[in-house]
Every structure is written in structure tokens, then in C-alpha cells.
Amino acid sequence: MDTGPRLMPCRRMNVKPYDAAGNRVSKKRGTGPTTYYVRDAQGNTLATYSFDGTTTTWKEQDLYGSSRLGMWTPNLNVGTGNTSAPDDEFNKVGKKYYELSNHLDNVLATISDRRVWTAGNLTADVITAQDYYPFGMLQPGRQYTAASGSYRYGFNGKENDNDIGKGTGGEQDYGMRIYDPRVGRFMSEDPISPKYPMLTPYQFASNNPIAGVDQDGLEFMKFDKKNTGTIVFPSTQVKNDKLIGEEYARAMKSNMNVVKTESLNELAFYIRGKHVKYDNLIFTGHGTIRYSSLKLGDGKYFNDKGFPDNALSKYKTSLKEIGQYVKPNGNIILTGCFQATPPYKNLGLDINMDGVSLIKELSKITGRDVIGNQGSTYAGANEFSGNAGLSAQPLRYEWDDTKKKMAKNEYYDYERLFQGKWTIAKPNGTVSELGDVTLNKNGQIGNVGIGPSPMSEQKATGEIPATH
């Protein structure tokens, strides 16, 4: 998290108070009133209040469905002096504003709940309208604000800091950093810029604002709120591993939202701000041992010796929050190899393959179904086609990049035993075996075969066949 200074180079505005999650708590300009923000546990703004030293005024109440829809502007004195009850104010037309936004959450127009009678027809009461250049600057001559109101959210759905002297939409609060859309750059360095020497530390959305957004001033995210699936990549592996880098490139051409991140805590922060719920949240990257699909910040999975049974406990808060952004009938999918392997004995390798306990624990924490592969996973040109099973074919020999030659595949027997088998765990503790699964470009999964269900835990005491 960025812990650097957040003060703007403008003495008329003091933007000091932020909470531990990087969310703005209040703001004040000069001797004017102080604006206070009320947020939910995910950091979403619920309401704003204004205090001028004497009177506290309830200024705004954000309206939500699966994402932010708009706001209600009650402008009520919350102390003595109320002239009407909140319910009465809520029922008044013209005080509720609704967003019309595009796939990047750019607010293109807002309308009120008031209908206007014009020349014998009912028309919308347009409060604001605007067009943006690719990096978010408002286009001159393409802006409109009605005399009856204004709206403080704009490019990427972020809050405009219009009261610092740069004009409407001239500066925005992204949580981690402050953004200037006029120059397409953040005003402070990216705290994770050492990982990306090819990019300026002040860049926005990896200089690709059409394909994605910069969720909070940290990693790049390809986002379209119409997408039903999100795929998560470990940043380290995308950068250092050829196979995962190629998979990332294919995902960027799909209809899925794509995130690169280093930790589960960081991921929770990313998806929090979009207010969108997904059918499937997919964790990809190399696997071999349990928890490796979730160990996003470290690509050295093959050198690890396993994790303790309580490995997910320190991520419990973030995982619960992540689960809230998956629809109740949706899935969390672990595509890493051997992520849901039953606890077979005599594996012959110094690794912990009890993936069943992993997905059971993960399902219990997130409250969502969790699906993982018992065997090795296919990563190739057709993996997002929806026509090819994700289980890889067992290979006796494979290319050893270290030795620069073909070498015996030490996982061959395990790949052969678990090929075409996936496991699903439900929040109630039920564990069942599936056949192979497919994944299409929208992040939707399908079954190409159904295995025995429910899976017997006694079955998991079998032994691996002899090495060929």
C-alpha cells in the first residue's frame, strides 16, 4: 500500500485523512466546510456529510445495485432544524441522479428521476453529460451541467476533486494516488514501479487506457463491467515465466477481465472498487503443491515443501471479501496443476498434495463453490476456446529449460492417475469429483465428463502405480 504523502500542491485544499485501506475519510478546502465520507467494509462510499463548524448536513447517499447506480441528494440538516423527514425527502423527484456509463465505468451522463414534458413528449432530465479523451481529460465543448445539479464521479467512475483549482475533472482520487487526466499521469510515483522498469512510475493503466483501467494507482487491470469472468495472474510469473506470459497474452484477447497482482490482499483492494459480481473468479499460474495458485507473489512453487493447514488463515478477511464479489451461484476456480488432488499416500515426492483440504477450506471462507484440477493443466492456444478440456495429456518426457534438453517428467505417474479429474467443494463441506472441464473466452466453465459423486474420502488412501 502506498504510505507516501497525499497532500496536493495546492494550499487551498487539505486532503490528509485516509484510513488504513487507503480510502479518503474527509477533505476540507481552506476555511470552507469539511466533507466527511461514510464507507462500507469494502471501502465503497455510502454517504457524505458536510460540517461548517455549526451545522452537519447530510449531502449525498450513494445508490447501489450490483454496482453504483447513482446517488440521492437529501441536503438534510441532521441536527435540529429538519423541515421534513428523510422518507419525505427520498420520495421527492429530482433529488436522485443515475449514472449512464460505458465499459470502463466512465460516467458519460447522469439523469434524475424527474420526467420532463417537452413538446408533447416525456424526456429525461439530463443533469450532466460529457465526453473524454482516452486518458480521461474532458473534451472542450462536449460538456453539459444543468443548473439544478452536478455530479462528482467521472472518468473510470472515480471521484473528481473539482475544488482544487483545476476545473471539472482536472484531478481525481484513485485511492492509492491522485491522478491528473489532463496529462495522463499520476502525481506521485507508483509504489510497485521497481517491478516494471519498462514503464514510467507515473504511468496510467500501463499506457493502455482503452483496454483497461488503473484500479487504484497500482497494477494494470483489463476491465469491462459487462464481462462475467475475471482471471487472476501472479505478476511475477507473467514477467518471468514464458508459459504464463503467453497465457496472459491470450487472456488479454479474451472477453474476461484480467488482473495482475502480487497478493490476495492486493486483489481484494482491486476488485472492491468496481462493485461488480462475477460468475467465475479464476486463479491461474503454476501449481504443484496446495495453495500455490493463491501464493500469488512467489513463482518458486516447485521448490516449496508444502504449507501448514492454517495457511489461508492470515488471508481470511481478504478471501471473505473476494467471495462477496462472486455471485452466490458462481465459482472460484484454481487452474494450477494438482490444486485439488485427494490426499493419496506414497506420492514419492517431498510435496503436500492434499488439495481437497485446500478447496474445502477456501470454499468455507469465501462462501462459494471452489473447483480445482486433480492433475496437470493444459495451457495452450485453445484453452479459452470452450472446446478443449483443461486437463493436460500426461507426458513421459518434457523439455527441461535448465538442462536445455528433453528429460523424464517426474510427475508423469501422477498426471496419468489424475488426468481428466477435477474436484468441487461447496461451503457446506460437501466434496465431489467432476470430469474434465472447459473454459471459454467469457470465463464460463463447462463439463466434458462427469465423474463419481460424492467423492469418498476413503478412496483417497490409494497408492500411486509404479513408475514407468
Backbone torsions as a table, in degrees:
resi	resn	phi	psi	omega
1	MET	NA	141.5	178.5
2	ASP	-72.0	117.7	179.5
3	THR	-110.0	11.9	-179.4
4	GLY	-75.5	177.0	-177.2
5	PRO	-64.9	146.8	179.9
6	ARG	-118.0	8.3	-178.8
7	LEU	-72.5	137.3	179.3
8	MET	-83.7	153.1	176.7
9	PRO	-77.5	58.1	-177.7
10	CYS	-152.7	114.3	-172.6
11	ARG	-70.9	-16.8	-177.0
12	ARG	-78.8	-9.7	-178.1
13	MET	-130.9	128.5	179.6
14	ASN	-114.7	109.5	-176.3
15	VAL	-115.0	61.9	-176.4
16	LYS	-82.6	-54.0	-163.7
17	PRO	-71.9	117.0	172.4
18	TYR	-129.3	149.0	178.0
19	ASP	-84.6	-177.1	-175.2
20	ALA	-65.3	-22.5	-179.8
21	ALA	-91.4	4.6	178.7
22	GLY	87.4	12.0	-179.0
23	ASN	-92.2	138.2	178.6
24	ARG	-65.1	133.6	179.6
25	VAL	-100.1	-38.9	-180.0
26	SER	-158.0	166.9	173.5
27	LYS	-150.8	153.2	-178.3
28	LYS	-148.9	136.2	177.2
29	ARG	-112.3	115.1	177.3
30	GLY	52.2	-127.3	-179.7
31	THR	-95.1	9.1	-179.5
32	GLY	-74.7	-179.6	-179.1
33	PRO	-67.3	156.8	176.2
34	THR	-94.3	132.0	176.1
35	THR	-98.4	129.3	179.8
36	TYR	-113.7	141.5	-178.2
37	TYR	-108.3	134.2	172.6
38	VAL	-109.2	125.9	-174.4
39	ARG	-125.7	159.3	173.5
40	ASP	-87.2	-175.2	-175.4
41	ALA	-65.3	-23.1	179.5
42	GLN	-88.8	-2.5	179.8
43	GLY	92.8	0.9	178.5
44	ASN	-71.1	135.5	178.0
45	THR	-68.9	126.7	177.3
46	LEU	-99.8	-39.4	-177.0
47	ALA	-158.8	158.9	171.6
48	THR	-127.1	144.7	178.8
49	TYR	-126.5	148.9	178.6
50	SER	-119.5	135.4	179.3
51	PHE	-128.3	120.9	-177.2
52	ASP	-101.3	14.8	-177.6
53	GLY	100.1	-18.7	-179.6
54	THR	-129.3	-47.4	-172.6
55	THR	-115.4	135.6	172.9
56	THR	-102.0	122.7	-175.8
57	THR	-116.1	130.2	174.8
58	TRP	-79.8	102.1	-171.0
59	LYS	-85.7	-49.5	-173.1
60	GLU	-139.5	150.9	172.0
61	GLN	-133.8	112.7	-178.6
62	ASP	-70.4	143.6	-179.0
63	LEU	-109.5	131.2	-176.0
64	TYR	-126.5	146.3	162.8
65	GLY	-116.2	-119.0	170.4
66	SER	-76.1	-16.5	173.8
67	SER	-145.9	178.2	-179.3
68	ARG	-68.2	128.8	-179.0
69	LEU	-97.8	-31.0	-176.3
70	GLY	164.4	-148.0	179.7
71	MET	-152.8	159.0	172.5
72	TRP	-109.4	138.4	-177.4
73	THR	-114.7	83.5	-175.0
74	PRO	-71.0	-36.7	-176.6
75	ASN	49.9	50.1	-177.8
76	LEU	-104.2	137.8	170.7
77	ASN	-74.1	116.2	-174.6
78	VAL	-84.1	-3.0	174.1
79	GLY	-96.1	-148.3	174.9
80	THR	-72.0	156.3	177.6
81	GLY	104.7	3.1	174.7
82	ASN	-62.5	134.7	177.9
83	THR	-98.0	-12.8	178.0
84	SER	-155.0	161.6	-179.7
85	ALA	-79.7	154.0	178.4
86	PRO	-54.5	-39.3	179.8
87	ASP	-61.2	-38.2	179.1
88	ASP	-65.8	-41.6	179.5
89	GLU	-65.9	-39.1	-178.5
90	PHE	-63.8	-32.0	-177.5
91	ASN	-82.0	-6.9	178.1
92	LYS	-77.1	134.6	179.4
93	VAL	-79.3	154.0	178.3
94	GLY	93.3	-4.8	-179.3
95	LYS	-105.2	-4.7	177.8
96	LYS	-109.8	128.3	-179.2
97	TYR	-113.2	139.2	-178.3
98	TYR	-122.8	138.2	-176.9
99	GLU	-83.0	140.7	166.7
100	LEU	-117.0	108.7	-172.1
101	SER	-127.9	165.7	-179.2
102	ASN	-101.1	-167.0	-173.4
103	HIS	-67.1	-19.2	178.4
104	LEU	-96.4	8.5	-177.0
105	ASP	70.3	14.5	174.9
106	ASN	-67.5	124.1	179.3
107	VAL	-76.8	109.0	-176.6
108	LEU	-90.1	-29.6	179.0
109	ALA	-160.9	157.4	171.1
110	THR	-130.4	143.2	177.1
111	ILE	-127.2	153.6	176.6
112	SER	-94.0	177.0	178.8
113	ASP	-87.5	9.8	178.7
114	ARG	-92.2	135.7	176.4
115	ARG	-98.9	137.0	-175.8
116	VAL	-109.1	129.8	178.9
117	TRP	-91.4	112.6	-176.7
118	THR	-130.2	119.1	176.3
119	ALA	50.3	43.5	176.8
120	GLY	82.1	7.1	179.8
121	ASN	-129.9	149.3	174.4
122	LEU	-87.4	128.4	179.1
123	THR	-127.0	164.0	-179.8
124	ALA	-73.6	146.6	175.5
125	ASP	-89.6	94.8	-176.1
126	VAL	-79.1	123.8	-179.5
127	ILE	-93.4	-46.8	176.9
128	THR	-140.4	156.4	173.5
129	ALA	-155.1	142.4	-178.8
130	GLN	-163.4	155.5	172.3
131	ASP	-119.3	153.9	-175.4
132	TYR	-122.0	150.1	163.1
133	TYR	-74.4	165.2	-174.2
134	PRO	-52.7	-37.0	-178.6
135	PHE	-91.9	7.3	169.5
136	GLY	107.7	-6.8	177.7
137	MET	-68.0	138.5	177.8
138	LEU	-69.7	138.6	-179.4
139	GLN	-80.6	126.3	178.1
140	PRO	-59.2	138.5	179.7
141	GLY	77.7	0.8	179.9
142	ARG	-120.3	37.8	-177.8
143	GLN	-131.6	147.0	177.7
144	TYR	-148.8	133.8	173.8
145	THR	-135.4	123.6	-179.8
146	ALA	-71.0	153.8	178.9
147	ALA	-65.7	-21.2	-174.4
148	SER	-83.6	-6.1	-178.4
149	GLY	-179.7	179.3	177.2
150	SER	-148.2	175.2	-177.9
151	TYR	-144.4	131.9	-169.9
152	ARG	-95.6	-2.2	175.8
153	TYR	-100.9	144.9	-177.3
154	GLY	-145.6	-115.9	-175.8
155	PHE	-59.4	131.6	-176.9
156	ASN	59.3	13.3	-179.1
157	GLY	73.8	15.5	-177.8
158	LYS	-89.0	161.8	-177.6
159	GLU	-76.6	130.4	174.3
160	ASN	-82.8	133.4	171.3
161	ASP	-97.2	78.1	-173.8
162	ASN	-77.5	-11.8	-172.0
163	ASP	-98.5	24.2	179.2
164	ILE	-111.8	6.8	173.3
165	GLY	98.4	8.2	179.5
166	LYS	-104.4	5.9	-179.9
167	GLY	84.8	177.3	-178.3
168	THR	-64.1	126.8	177.2
169	GLY	69.2	14.7	-178.4
170	GLY	-78.9	-11.9	177.8
171	GLU	-156.8	144.2	-175.6
172	GLN	-136.0	147.5	177.4
173	ASP	-93.6	115.5	179.0
174	TYR	-102.9	9.2	179.6
175	GLY	92.8	-75.6	-179.9
176	MET	-71.7	-35.4	-175.9
177	ARG	-147.0	169.4	177.6
178	ILE	-102.5	136.8	-173.0
179	TYR	-115.4	139.1	175.1
180	ASP	-112.3	102.1	-176.3
181	PRO	-70.6	-12.6	179.1
182	ARG	-70.3	-30.1	179.0
183	VAL	-114.3	-2.7	178.2
184	GLY	66.8	34.7	-177.3
185	ARG	-142.2	148.9	172.0
186	PHE	-77.9	159.3	-175.4
187	MET	-93.9	0.4	174.6
188	SER	-141.3	165.4	-175.8
189	GLU	-71.2	147.6	174.7
190	ASP	-68.7	122.4	-178.8
191	PRO	-64.2	-16.1	177.8
192	ILE	-110.9	20.6	-178.1
193	SER	-61.8	-28.5	178.0
194	PRO	-58.4	-23.0	179.4
195	LYS	-78.3	-14.1	-175.3
196	TYR	-131.3	71.4	-177.5
197	PRO	-64.4	-17.7	-179.5
198	MET	-77.9	-9.7	-177.6
199	LEU	-116.2	145.4	173.0
200	THR	-65.2	143.5	-179.6
201	PRO	-68.1	-5.2	179.2
202	TYR	-106.9	5.6	-174.2
203	GLN	-66.8	158.3	177.2
204	PHE	-115.2	126.0	173.8
205	ALA	52.7	40.0	-179.5
206	SER	53.7	31.1	-179.2
207	ASN	59.2	29.5	-179.6
208	ASN	-133.6	66.1	-171.9
209	PRO	-74.7	-10.0	179.0
210	ILE	-80.4	-38.2	-176.5
211	ALA	-83.3	-28.3	-173.4
212	GLY	-152.7	-172.4	-179.2
213	VAL	-128.5	163.1	171.8
214	ASP	-102.8	98.5	-166.2
215	GLN	-55.2	-43.3	-175.4
216	ASP	-145.6	9.7	-177.1
217	GLY	99.3	6.5	177.5
218	LEU	-110.8	-114.3	-173.2
219	GLU	-71.5	159.2	174.2
220	PHE	-76.0	145.8	178.9
221	MET	-141.2	123.5	172.7
222	LYS	-82.9	119.8	-170.5
223	PHE	-140.1	135.9	169.4
224	ASP	-144.4	119.2	-173.2
225	LYS	-65.1	-12.9	176.5
226	LYS	-79.8	-16.4	-179.8
227	ASN	-68.5	144.0	-177.3
228	THR	-102.9	-6.5	-179.4
229	GLY	-131.4	146.3	176.3
230	THR	-127.8	132.7	179.5
231	ILE	-114.5	134.1	-173.0
232	VAL	-112.0	126.9	179.8
233	PHE	-114.0	141.1	171.2
234	PRO	-72.9	123.7	-176.6
235	SER	-55.4	-41.5	-177.1
236	THR	-60.0	-43.2	-177.6
237	GLN	-72.2	-36.4	177.7
238	VAL	-59.8	-38.0	-176.8
239	LYS	-78.1	-39.4	-168.5
240	ASN	-107.4	-14.2	-175.1
241	ASP	-114.1	122.7	-176.0
242	LYS	-61.7	-44.7	-177.6
243	LEU	-61.1	-47.2	-178.5
244	ILE	-71.0	-35.2	176.6
245	GLY	-61.5	-40.4	177.7
246	GLU	-68.5	-38.2	177.4
247	GLU	-63.8	-39.9	177.5
248	TYR	-60.7	-43.1	179.3
249	ALA	-61.7	-39.1	178.0
250	ARG	-67.6	-39.8	-179.8
251	ALA	-63.8	-34.1	180.0
252	MET	-65.6	-20.5	178.4
253	LYS	-94.6	-2.0	-178.6
254	SER	-86.8	-176.1	176.0
255	ASN	-99.0	18.6	177.5
256	MET	-94.3	152.7	166.8
257	ASN	-73.3	143.0	-174.9
258	VAL	-125.9	129.6	-179.8
259	VAL	-126.6	135.9	167.6
260	LYS	-109.5	130.5	-177.8
261	THR	-152.7	168.5	-177.6
262	GLU	-110.5	-12.3	-177.3
263	SER	-158.8	161.9	177.0
264	LEU	-67.0	-36.3	178.4
265	ASN	-62.7	-40.7	178.2
266	GLU	-65.9	-40.2	179.8
267	LEU	-61.6	-42.9	179.2
268	ALA	-59.4	-39.7	179.1
269	PHE	-65.3	-39.3	-178.6
270	TYR	-62.0	-53.6	-171.6
271	ILE	-77.8	-15.6	-178.7
272	ARG	-59.1	-42.9	-172.2
273	GLY	-74.6	-11.7	-175.6
274	LYS	-90.5	-17.4	175.8
275	HIS	55.9	33.6	-179.0
276	VAL	-117.6	140.8	176.5
277	LYS	-107.4	137.8	-171.6
278	TYR	-110.7	152.5	173.4
279	ASP	-69.0	-42.5	-177.2
280	ASN	-140.0	137.8	171.8
281	LEU	-116.5	117.9	-168.7
282	ILE	-112.5	124.1	174.9
283	PHE	-101.6	120.7	179.0
284	THR	-116.8	-176.8	-175.1
285	GLY	115.8	169.7	-178.0
286	HIS	-65.0	145.9	173.0
287	GLY	-135.9	165.3	169.7
288	THR	-170.5	-40.3	178.7
289	ILE	-111.6	160.1	-178.4
290	ARG	-67.2	149.8	-176.0
291	TYR	77.9	-7.0	-173.4
292	SER	-66.1	-31.5	178.4
293	SER	-65.9	-23.3	-178.5
294	LEU	-98.4	-8.4	-179.3
295	LYS	-88.0	69.8	-164.0
296	LEU	-67.6	-28.8	-172.2
297	GLY	-84.8	-0.4	-174.5
298	ASP	-137.5	123.1	-178.8
299	GLY	-91.9	1.0	-174.6
300	LYS	-88.5	54.1	-174.9
301	TYR	-66.8	-36.5	-173.2
302	PHE	-70.9	-13.9	179.3
303	ASN	-95.1	-8.2	-178.3
304	ASP	-80.8	157.4	-177.9
305	LYS	-109.9	15.9	-179.9
306	GLY	106.9	168.7	-177.7
307	PHE	-123.5	154.5	177.2
308	PRO	-67.2	163.9	-175.4
309	ASP	-62.2	-25.6	-177.6
310	ASN	-98.4	26.9	-174.1
311	ALA	-61.0	-28.4	-177.8
312	LEU	-86.0	-7.8	-172.2
313	SER	-61.2	-38.1	-178.2
314	LYS	-72.7	-13.2	178.0
315	TYR	-104.6	10.6	-170.8
316	LYS	-58.7	-44.6	-178.7
317	THR	-62.3	-45.3	-179.8
318	SER	-66.3	-40.6	-179.6
319	LEU	-65.0	-39.6	177.1
320	LYS	-62.2	-41.0	179.3
321	GLU	-67.1	-42.2	178.4
322	ILE	-60.2	-41.0	178.7
323	GLY	-59.9	-29.8	-179.4
324	GLN	-68.2	-20.2	-179.4
325	TYR	-95.2	6.7	170.5
326	VAL	-105.3	132.2	-177.9
327	LYS	-58.0	151.1	-178.6
328	PRO	-53.9	-31.5	178.0
329	ASN	-98.7	12.9	-179.0
330	GLY	-90.2	-175.2	-175.3
331	ASN	-135.5	150.7	164.4
332	ILE	-105.8	126.3	-172.0
333	ILE	-119.8	127.9	176.7
334	LEU	-106.3	110.9	-175.4
335	THR	-95.2	-3.4	178.0
336	GLY	-61.7	150.4	180.0
337	CYS	-60.0	139.5	172.5
338	PHE	59.7	30.1	-177.3
339	GLN	-78.5	-20.4	-177.9
340	ALA	-128.6	33.8	-178.4
341	THR	-71.1	135.2	174.8
342	PRO	-62.8	158.2	-176.8
343	PRO	-75.8	68.7	178.2
344	TYR	-69.5	148.9	177.7
345	LYS	-90.8	165.6	173.3
346	ASN	55.0	47.8	179.8
347	LEU	-69.6	-26.9	178.2
348	GLY	83.8	-4.5	177.3
349	LEU	-119.0	150.3	-177.7
350	ASP	-84.8	60.9	178.3
351	ILE	-139.1	163.1	-178.6
352	ASN	-107.2	108.7	-175.6
353	MET	-101.1	16.9	-178.7
354	ASP	-76.8	75.9	-178.5
355	GLY	-76.3	-19.8	-179.9
356	VAL	-61.0	-44.0	-179.8
357	SER	-65.3	-32.0	177.6
358	LEU	-62.1	-54.8	-174.2
359	ILE	-70.8	-28.3	174.6
360	LYS	-65.0	-46.2	-179.8
361	GLU	-64.5	-42.9	-179.3
362	LEU	-64.9	-40.4	178.7
363	SER	-65.1	-39.5	180.0
364	LYS	-65.5	-41.5	-178.0
365	ILE	-70.4	-45.6	-174.8
366	THR	-82.1	-21.4	-176.4
367	GLY	74.3	19.5	-178.4
368	ARG	-129.6	157.7	175.3
369	ASP	-65.3	139.9	179.0
370	VAL	-123.2	129.6	-178.1
371	ILE	-119.5	134.8	178.5
372	GLY	-143.5	159.4	-178.7
373	ASN	-87.3	133.0	174.8
374	GLN	-77.2	-31.1	-176.7
375	GLY	-109.8	-152.1	180.0
376	SER	-87.6	156.9	-171.5
377	THR	-112.8	138.5	177.6
378	TYR	-79.3	132.2	174.5
379	ALA	-133.7	99.7	-176.4
380	GLY	-154.4	-169.4	-172.3
381	ALA	-59.9	-28.1	-175.3
382	ASN	-103.9	10.5	-172.7
383	GLU	-65.4	-25.9	178.3
384	PHE	-105.4	21.4	-177.2
385	SER	-83.8	-23.5	-174.3
386	GLY	82.1	-1.9	-177.9
387	ASN	-109.3	-16.3	-176.1
388	ALA	-111.9	132.2	175.6
389	GLY	-62.9	146.9	-177.6
390	LEU	-82.8	-8.4	177.6
391	SER	-77.3	131.0	-178.0
392	ALA	-82.3	153.8	174.7
393	GLN	-75.4	134.5	178.3
394	PRO	-62.7	138.9	-179.6
395	LEU	-123.2	126.9	177.0
396	ARG	-68.5	-37.0	-178.4
397	TYR	-130.7	146.8	177.4
398	GLU	-146.1	164.3	-176.7
399	TRP	-72.2	126.9	176.1
400	ASP	-98.5	106.6	-174.5
401	ASP	-68.7	-25.5	178.9
402	THR	-72.3	-45.2	-178.3
403	LYS	-87.5	-9.8	179.7
404	LYS	58.3	43.1	177.3
405	LYS	-161.7	167.8	176.1
406	MET	-71.6	137.9	-178.6
407	ALA	-139.2	159.6	179.9
408	LYS	-64.6	134.2	179.4
409	ASN	-82.9	110.6	-176.3
410	GLU	-69.3	-13.5	-179.8
411	TYR	-99.2	7.7	-172.7
412	TYR	-56.0	-48.6	-177.3
413	ASP	-63.4	-36.4	-179.7
414	TYR	-73.3	-38.0	176.0
415	GLU	-61.8	-40.3	-178.3
416	ARG	-68.4	-39.0	-178.8
417	LEU	-68.4	-40.0	-172.8
418	PHE	-101.4	5.1	-175.5
419	GLN	-59.0	133.8	176.6
420	GLY	75.0	14.6	-178.4
421	LYS	-119.3	127.3	175.3
422	TRP	-123.3	158.5	-178.1
423	THR	-123.9	140.9	176.5
424	ILE	-122.0	132.9	176.0
425	ALA	-117.1	140.0	179.6
426	LYS	-111.7	157.6	-176.7
427	PRO	-57.6	-25.0	179.1
428	ASN	-80.5	2.7	177.3
429	GLY	96.7	-6.6	179.3
430	THR	-69.4	134.9	177.7
431	VAL	-124.3	128.2	-179.5
432	SER	-131.1	157.5	178.3
433	GLU	-100.7	136.2	176.4
434	LEU	-110.3	165.2	168.2
435	GLY	-80.7	-162.6	179.4
436	ASP	-65.9	154.7	179.5
437	VAL	-123.5	159.1	176.0
438	THR	-118.3	161.1	178.3
439	LEU	-137.3	125.2	-179.4
440	ASN	-99.9	-179.9	-173.3
441	LYS	-67.0	-15.2	177.7
442	ASN	-92.8	0.7	-178.5
443	GLY	81.2	17.7	177.6
444	GLN	-92.8	140.1	-179.9
445	ILE	-103.1	155.6	176.5
446	GLY	-141.0	161.0	179.2
447	ASN	-102.0	133.3	173.4
448	VAL	-108.4	7.8	178.2
449	GLY	178.5	140.8	-178.9
450	ILE	-108.5	126.7	177.9
451	GLY	-92.1	-176.0	178.9
452	PRO	-64.0	144.4	-178.4
453	SER	-150.7	137.3	-5.5
454	PRO	-75.7	159.8	-178.1
455	MET	-79.1	130.9	179.6
456	SER	-79.2	130.0	178.6
457	GLU	-70.6	-25.2	177.4
458	GLN	-66.7	-30.6	179.7
459	LYS	-59.5	-26.6	-174.3
460	ALA	-79.0	21.8	175.9
461	THR	-108.7	9.9	179.9
462	GLY	-68.2	177.3	-177.8
463	GLU	-123.6	150.0	178.3
464	ILE	-69.5	136.8	176.7
465	PRO	-65.0	162.7	-178.2
466	ALA	-60.3	149.1	179.3
467	THR	-68.5	136.1	179.6
468	HIS	-86.8	NA	NA
